Amino acid sequence: MAIALRRQLQQRALPNASFGPFRFFEAMPWLVLATSMRVIAFNNPFIAIPAIVFASIAVLHAFLVVTQRSIEMAQGQTNLGALTFTEQSRLTRAILWRIGLLMIGATMAALAVGYASFAPHLMKGLDGMAFDQFTDIGKFWSAVVAALTLLMIVDAEQNHGRVSFRRAAEEFARRIPWLGAAVIALGVIYLGLGLGQGLIRNALWQFYQASTAHPLIKNLIFFVFIFGFAMLRLWVTLLVLTWGLKRSYLD
């Protein structure tokens, strides 16, 4: 497998490419699953940990699908769409445990320097690619995690499916001018999305408290609200990061 972004972009001046809208509907089942697992984890603390793990796997699967579409919309080439479900699952698991170790390491480091209240939010870096983070710094952390995840996917295509966090980190460092700008821009967008989502969440909660509608209807409304923002956040995430990666190949 190989991504031809570098080769194609070096053959032309700045291409006249449009990024939207993505054809990302293949990601819907995975985000529905992730949303369902989050609801289960919230309502049943006894199975919260396995539910969150399943939700993280589902988010990564959705991220993988949208990565394929975003690269295609950036006029790049990718064989991600040719992967079987087994190959996708293997790639997802390989990325998941590496990102998991990164989040654990960051959490332990934050605890070691005395940020005990903030440290647990670093474990939500992967979750924040599709769902709202509740700290401002955590939103930027999720943007960093998303960038590294994208680079691991790109690197795996270039290396016959072998995932390497080290190579992805080195690539991030080499492309820091544009990818760093993309991460900052994405963090700011996450802040705006979080603000808008919070306002709607409060309005829906007031409706939930005051409405006499059947609980099933109210729960469905909340589910659609969470899922809708998850889809939007994932779409924006790949839009911004693919743009940054594309620009880094041009320079």
N, C-alpha and C positions, 0 to 999 in steps of 0.2 A: 504494500500500500504506500502511496506517496501523495502528498498535497503539492499541487503545481502552482501555488500562489506566487512563490518567488520567481519561478521561471516565466510565468505569464506576465507578471507585473513588470519584469525587467525588459520585456519585449516591446513595451509601449510606454507612451507618456501616461499621465494621469487618466485612467479610463473613465468613460462616462457611465458609471454604474449606479444603479438604484438599489437601496437596501430593503425596500418594503413594498407591499407587506410580505412577511415570511409565509411560507407554506409549512406551518408548524403544527397542523392538526394531529399528526402522528403522536405528538407529545401529550395530547389530552388524556389518554388512558392512564399514563404514568402520573400525571399531576392529580388526576382524580384519586388514584391510589394513595399518593402522598398526602393529599388533603384528608382522605378518610383515616389514614393511620394517625395523623396529627389529632383529629377529633377523638379517636379511640384513646390515644395517649392522655389527652386532657381529661377525659371522662373516667378512665380506669387506670389509676396510678400503678396497679399491680402488674400491668403488662406495658407500661409506658416505654421502658427501654427497648424491648424488641419491636414495638410499634414505631419508635423513632428510627431504629435501624432500617426497617423496611421502608419508611418514608424517605430516608436518605438515599437508599438504593433507587427508589422510584424517581427522586429528583435528578440523580445522576443519569438515569436512562433518558429522562426528558431532555436534559442538557445535551446529551449525545445526539439526539434526534435534531434538536434545534441547531446544534453546531453544524451538522451536515447542511441544513437549509441555508444557514447564514453564509457559509463558505460558498455555496452555489450562487447565492444572490450577490456575493462580492466578486463573481466571475472567476472563482477558483474552482479547482477540481478535487474531488474527494471520493474515496471508495467506501465511506462509512455506510452508505445505503446498501452496499452489497454484503455487509456483515450479517451472518445468521444470528438468531436470538441467543444461541449459545456463545457465539463470539462476542456479541454485545455484553452479555452477562459477565463473561470473563474480563473484558476490558473495564467494565464498571467496578467489579470487585477489586481489580488491581489498583484502580485509582482511589477507590473508597478507603482502603486500609492505609494508603500513603497520606491522603488528606486527613484521615483520622489521627494518625501519628502526629501530623503537623499541628492539628488543633489541640491534641493532648499536650504536646510540647509547649505550645503558646500559653495554654491554660496554666501549666505548672510554672512557667516562667513568670506569669502575672501573679500567681500566688506567692512565689518566692520573693518578689519585690514589694509585696504588701497590698496588692490590689485584689483583695479577697472577694469584694462584692462584684467586681467587674469580670473577674476571671472566668466564671461559668459561661458568660456570654460568648467567649471565644470558641466554645464547643458548638456554637450555632453557626459557624462560618459557612458550612455547606448548606445548611437549612436556609440561610439568608439569601441564597441565590434565587429562591422562589418565594420565600415567605418573609414577613416583616421581622427585622431585628429590632429589639427594644432599647438599644443604646446607639448613640451617634457613632462612636468609634467602631462598634460592632458592624455597622453598615459598611464602613470602609474596609474592615477586615473581610467581610463577605465578598467585596469586590476583588480583593487580593486573591482569595481562595478561588473565585471564579476564573480569574486570569490564569492562575497556575493549573487549574483543571483543563482549561482550553488548551494550554500549551502542552500538557501531558497527552491530550488526545491527538493533537497535531504531531507531536514527536512519535507517538505510537504508530501512526501511519507511515512515518518515514523510517521506522525501525522494525518493520514486520510484526507489528502488534505488541512489541516489548515496551512496557511502560517504565519510565524512569523519572523520578522526582528531581534528581540531581540535574539531568539534562534540561528539564523544564525550567528549573530555577536559573540555570546558566543562561538559557535563552531569554528569560525574563530580564536578567541583568543586561544582556546585550541590547535588548530592545526597550530599555527603560524610558527613553525620552517619550516615545509614543504610547507604549503600553502603560507607563506610569501616569501619563496624562489621561489615558482612557480609564484607569482605575480611579483616579481622583474624580473625573467627570461622573463615573458610575456611582461612586459614593455619594456625590451631591444629588444625583437623580434618586438614589435610594432614600435620601433624606426627604425629598419632595414627595415621593410615593408613600413613605411612611406617614407623613403629615396628612396627605389626602386619605389614606386608608384609615388613619386614626379618627378623622372627622366622620367618615362614613360608618366606622365601627360604633362610635358613640351614638350616632343617629339610629342605627339598627338596634342597638341595645335598648334605647328608649322605646323604640317600636316594640321590641320583644317584651318589655315590661308592661307596656300599656295595652297592647293588642289582645283581642279575644280570639284571634285566629287559632286554629288547631296547632299544637306544638310541632307536629310533623311539618306543617307549612313554614313555621318560623325557623325551624332547624334547617329546612331546605334552603331558605333565603340566606341564612348565614353560610351554609356550605357553598352556595354559588358565589357569594361575596368573597370568601377565602380563595376559592378556586380561580375566580376571575382575576384577582390581583396576582395570584401565583403565575398564571399564564402571561399576564402583562409584564411582570417583573422578569421572568425568564426571557421573554422576547427582547426586552430592552437590554438585558445583560449581554446577550450575544450580539445584538446590534452594535453596542458601543465597543465591546472588546474586539469583534471582528474588524471594525473600522480601525481601531488602534493597531491591530496586527497588520492589516493591509497597508496602512501608512508606513509602518516600520519597514516593510519590504520595499517600498518605493524610495526611501531615503538611503 
